[in-house]
Amino acid sequence: MLFHTWTFAVFFAIVYPLYRLTKGTRWEMGLLLASSYIFYAGWNPLYLGLIIYVTVVDYSMVAAMDRCRTPRGRKLCLAASVASNLGVLGFFKYAGFWAENLNAAFTALDLPLRLPPSSTILPIDTVAQWINGLLGQAGVSHDILLPVKGILLPVGISFFTFQSMSYVIDFYRGAVTRERSLVRYGAFIAFFTQLVAGPIERASNLLQQLRHDRTIDRTDVAEGLSLFAVGFFKKAAMADYLSLYVDKVYANPGHFEAPALALATFAFAWQIYFDFAGYTDMARGLARMMGFRLMLNFNNPYLADGLGDFWTRWHISLSTWFKDYVYIPLGGNRGGTVRTYVNMVATMLVSGLWHGANWTYIVWGALHGAGRAATRAMEDTAFYRRRVPRLAKQVGVFGFVSVAWIFFRAATISDAWLILRRIVAGSLADPAMPLLAAGLVLVIWAYQYVYESRLRRMVEWSPVRLALAAGVIAYLATFAGSESKAFIYFQF
């Protein structure tokens, strides 16, 4: 059920008054868990088995860890929980990706090995057809039969596994206390407002709120409705509208030239923001109406004046998750400059893979990792913080982020390179958009100014002259046309 549909409106209209009636009673957690499971089953009832598995395994591992008195035993419980969660993610989300790439490698190496496709490893369509057959024999309406979609890829799997895993890791570290109620812990993992797209909540926030009674006053309802309305507007009026253009261009990038590709890339930067931030606002609004305070997940990220600042504003719950559970365990910034940069890039690569089973996401993560490593020292300087105009920094960050979004949005690496090449070469060289000519004029003007100033020695320095020559050659190889025009003065 999507938040901006009548189906969800009916669902919430039933659940909300029942929740208000049972709030503060022993039925509250049961109702919250049941309604969350019904919400999740709306996507596909078979999904419930996986979320229940994750909930029970991690709850049991924490219980075992709590009873264990030896550090080794606690580590084994932690390792079992992490392995279980990563195994769930690795199989259901990435089995097809790894099989496809390994089979390609086997083919390139002329090896007879072949891995079966994920659809044959887990023939969920066969299971669904079998269950549908039983339901049909029982006279069940066709409207509630299970969808047949091949391999089971549960909605929100990356979110609820990370949320559950963070609780186990935090308990191991002594940051949170054990939750003894399985129903309450299940409600924490499956809370329907933020189940399928975050924010990824921590036990120290959401689970702690579930343990205590909450008052719900008119301010909560009013601010919750306001947040939901803002999120609805971002999604329906902005993201969905921009998608009409973005989807058309990115579906067939080879059919479009630089202006359309550049505009679609710019539009996608805002589409993904409005889509994701809109969902978060709606989730936070619904939760606020129920007396819960979910964390802020987006904080005007396109106003960031550095890549470090961007990642403190964009998808904050995920960024802090990777910082606390990947970057810091890898060593963070404790092992020297080189090790710090390696940890940054590794964390962003993992973040890219988390977003999807495609090399485009990995390249997107690599770009952000490399960009963050390249700019970290510069962003910490007093010159950058105080002397560089904030608008210039914001434009630079938005430009870099938008270029990286190309790989995030493109269907394949080849499509991404095609789009990037056409934007860079086409938009600059296109006479309809003479950006390159304008830029070259400014560069030459600046060169002439420097040449007649006290800085002349700088441009006469051999390394600088070699660099200029290399730039000229690179320009001619990239942008120079095949046709030459006669000199204007020939006509005179």
Buried (B, 14 or more C-beta within 10 A) or exposed (E): BEBBEEEBEEBBEEBBEBBEEBBEEEBBBBBBBBBBBBBBBBBBBBBBEBBBEBBEBBBBBBBBBEEBEEEEEBEBBBEBBBEBBEEBBBBBBBBBBBBBBBBEEBEEEEEEEEBEBBBEBBBBBEBBEEBBEEBEEEEEEEEEBBEEEBBBBBBBBBBBBBBBBBBBBBBBEEBBBBBEEBBBBBBBBBBBBBBBBBBBBBBBBBBBBBBEEBEBEEEBBEBBBEBBEBBBBBBBEBBBEBBEBBEEBBEEBEEBBBBBBBBBBBBBBBBBBBBBBBBBBBBBBBBBBBBBEBBEBBEEBBEBBBBBBBBBBBBBBBBBBBBBBBBBEBBBBEEEEEBBBBBBBBBBBBBBBBBBBBBBBBBBBBBBBBBBBEBBEEBEEEEBBEEBEEEEBBEBBBEBBBBBBBBBBBEEBEBBBBBBEBBBBBBBBBEEBBEBEEEBEEEEEEEEEBEEEEEEEEBEEEEEEEEEEEEEEEEEEEBEEEEEEEEEEEEE
